[in-house]
């Protein structure tokens, strides 16, 4: 379950074109029928953007996104895992 994004990124402000994403591990199906698997074998993960750097155009906090499993850097923050990655590592925005 995703925690409140505003609470997670209080002490982590990304710079330049970096974004902070809180991965979601559950399998999700969008209203349009796109299924995003939760399995470890899946090449992609989904998550919620919790913070964006000043140069990270086209994405904002609260957006659901798709990114490669190996993208970015894993950071433990307030007991939760977040990913810090460059904006260009994001594959797509998910519209529910």
ABEGO torsion letter per residue (X at the ends): XBBBAAAAAAABBBBEABBBBBBBABBBBBAAGBBBBABAABABBBBBBABBBAABBGBBBGBBBBBBAABEBBBBBGGBBBBBBBAAABABBBBX
